Amino acid sequence: AGTILLMLPFSTRDGRMSFPDALFTSTSAVCVTGLIVQETPTFFSTAGKIIILILIQLGGLGIMTFSTLILFVAGRRISFKDRLLIQEGYHHSASTNVKALIKNIFVYAFAVESLGTLVLFFLWNRKFPGFEAFFQSLFHAVSAFCNAGFSLFRDSFVAYRSDIGVNSILMVLIVLGGLGFLVLQEIKIILASLLKKKKLRMSLHTKLVLALTLVLIIVSGLLFLALEWNHSLAGFAFKEKILSSFFQVITARTAGFNTMDLNSLGFAVIFLLISLMFIGASPGSTGGGIKTSTIGVVTAFLKSKIQARESVNVFYRTLPLEVVTKAFTLVTLSIGVIFGASFLLFLTQPGASMHTVFFEVFSAFGTVGLSLGLTPELTDTSKFVIILTMYIGRIGPLTLLYAFSRAKAYGRFEYGEETVMIG
């Protein structure tokens, strides 16, 4: 639907857009990636930008969320099986009240995006005329919260590199969008209970997500700052160095904005950004990647093996074997998808360098939207490779596996056991 709308004459300034470009842009918006083959501010008309904004919002909150809301509004009942699917999509121990869950998701999104729009409008109302200031604020607030990375500025936010206000609100929106709706809900409940002088225990999922998000931001931000201090950050003022370092590592985890030229970065920092793009945001959020909790479970498993423990423990809790298996399955499938897509891109884009291709594929899979300049040069075949990678990255390799696998195993039997050498 997005592709068809973007191909209509009123969506672009010159009234024309090719099918591959329209499909690429629509997929990038719905999968909240932000990779672009045509410049958003100059190529699209106001109507086209509004279409992209709507696609970002739909993709950010999730097609399943919107479809469920429509069924509720229409007075339709949701089957028990579908309720379980919706709950699993946001949290393993979600409330059985699906209607309240969907309502809260929209309330949180509307509240955060409205506040972000208001702050950005306050910062930009003197820079742009009335309606333009509002639309710029709304577009970027939604794009940041949905971790989409689409910008109405040709150089993203390079011009605002030293602006503490713009940098701060964008980073807050990106982090809030990447935490996950159930984490936001639990934080709200805990804060409300503290005001009433009651103490509630935080769930393991929320603890793990918050701890890993904080560690990733602080450690990667300081590492970026140290590695690029005398390199790409050499000509920056002290304030710009701090803002640019932390903005870039936060946005690399699925948002896709940038405040500096990525081609000026050293290979070590490019590798750091690739790692952050692979990890991504948290489950039930607007972001992509394998998710923070997945990398947390894998790390906990490796730690348990080093300590010669049979069980996998996190924050004095034991993780079920099913969760550990699912985490390793997701990592394995994700690596397979990334290497498969990279191989195809090497075939269809022979002139591209290896680090540029890997950066592009990791960005597409993690629904990030950062690029080292390869996206505008993609051939039509390469565009379809990236489109498929964005699609798999957004819905998740596990979802794709479940969709094409058997509903249940046939037969109850086991073969004789025999060992093989490992390592």
Secondary structure as the mmCIF struct_conf table of DSSP 4:
data_model
#
loop_
_struct_conf.conf_type_id
_struct_conf.id
_struct_conf.beg_label_comp_id
_struct_conf.beg_label_asym_id
_struct_conf.beg_label_seq_id
_struct_conf.end_label_comp_id
_struct_conf.end_label_asym_id
_struct_conf.end_label_seq_id
HELX_RH_AL_P HELX_RH_AL_P1 GLY A 2 MET A 7
BEND BEND1 LEU A 8 LEU A 8
HELX_RH_3T_P HELX_RH_3T_P1 PRO A 9 SER A 11
STRN STRN1 THR A 12 THR A 12
BEND BEND2 ARG A 13 GLY A 15
HELX_RH_AL_P HELX_RH_AL_P2 PHE A 19 VAL A 30
TURN_TY1_P TURN_TY1_P1 CYS A 31 VAL A 32
BEND BEND3 VAL A 37 GLN A 38
HELX_RH_AL_P HELX_RH_AL_P3 THR A 40 PHE A 43
STRN STRN2 PHE A 44 PHE A 44
HELX_RH_AL_P HELX_RH_AL_P4 THR A 46 LEU A 61
HELX_RH_AL_P HELX_RH_AL_P5 ILE A 63 VAL A 73
TURN_TY1_P TURN_TY1_P2 ALA A 74 GLY A 75
HELX_LH_PP_P HELX_LH_PP_P1 ARG A 76 SER A 79
HELX_RH_AL_P HELX_RH_AL_P6 PHE A 80 TYR A 90
TURN_TY1_P TURN_TY1_P3 HIS A 92 SER A 93
BEND BEND4 THR A 96 THR A 96
HELX_RH_AL_P HELX_RH_AL_P7 VAL A 98 TRP A 124
TURN_TY1_P TURN_TY1_P4 ASN A 125 LYS A 127
BEND BEND5 PHE A 128 PHE A 128
HELX_RH_AL_P HELX_RH_AL_P8 GLY A 130 PHE A 145
TURN_TY1_P TURN_TY1_P5 CYS A 146 ASN A 147
BEND BEND6 LEU A 152 PHE A 153
TURN_TY1_P TURN_TY1_P6 ARG A 154 PHE A 157
HELX_RH_3T_P HELX_RH_3T_P2 VAL A 158 TYR A 160
TURN_TY1_P TURN_TY1_P7 ARG A 161 SER A 162
HELX_RH_AL_P HELX_RH_AL_P9 ILE A 164 LEU A 179
HELX_RH_AL_P HELX_RH_AL_P10 PHE A 181 LEU A 195
TURN_TY1_P TURN_TY1_P8 LYS A 196 LYS A 197
HELX_LH_PP_P HELX_LH_PP_P2 ARG A 201 SER A 203
HELX_RH_AL_P HELX_RH_AL_P11 LEU A 204 GLU A 228
TURN_TY1_P TURN_TY1_P9 TRP A 229 GLY A 235
BEND BEND7 PHE A 236 PHE A 236
HELX_RH_AL_P HELX_RH_AL_P12 PHE A 238 THR A 251
TURN_TY1_P TURN_TY1_P10 ALA A 252 ALA A 255
BEND BEND8 THR A 259 MET A 260
HELX_RH_3T_P HELX_RH_3T_P3 LEU A 262 SER A 264
BEND BEND9 LEU A 265 LEU A 265
HELX_RH_AL_P HELX_RH_AL_P13 PHE A 267 ILE A 279
BEND BEND10 ALA A 281 ALA A 281
TURN_TY1_P TURN_TY1_P11 PRO A 283 GLY A 284
BEND BEND11 SER A 285 THR A 286
BEND BEND12 GLY A 289 ILE A 290
HELX_RH_AL_P HELX_RH_AL_P14 THR A 292 ILE A 306
TURN_TY1_P TURN_TY1_P12 GLN A 307 ALA A 308
BEND BEND13 GLU A 310 SER A 311
STRN STRN3 ASN A 313 VAL A 314
TURN_TY1_P TURN_TY1_P13 PHE A 315 TYR A 316
STRN STRN4 ARG A 317 THR A 318
HELX_LH_PP_P HELX_LH_PP_P3 LEU A 319 PRO A 320
HELX_RH_AL_P HELX_RH_AL_P15 LEU A 321 THR A 348
TURN_TY1_P TURN_TY1_P14 PRO A 350 GLY A 351
BEND BEND14 ALA A 352 ALA A 352
HELX_RH_AL_P HELX_RH_AL_P16 MET A 354 PHE A 365
TURN_TY1_P TURN_TY1_P15 GLY A 366 THR A 367
BEND BEND15 LEU A 372 GLY A 373
HELX_RH_3T_P HELX_RH_3T_P4 THR A 375 GLU A 377
HELX_RH_AL_P HELX_RH_AL_P17 ASP A 380 ILE A 395
HELX_RH_AL_P HELX_RH_AL_P18 PRO A 397 PHE A 404
BEND BEND16 SER A 405 SER A 405
BEND BEND17 ALA A 407 LYS A 408
BEND BEND18 GLY A 411 GLY A 411
HELX_LH_PP_P HELX_LH_PP_P4 TYR A 415 GLU A 417
#
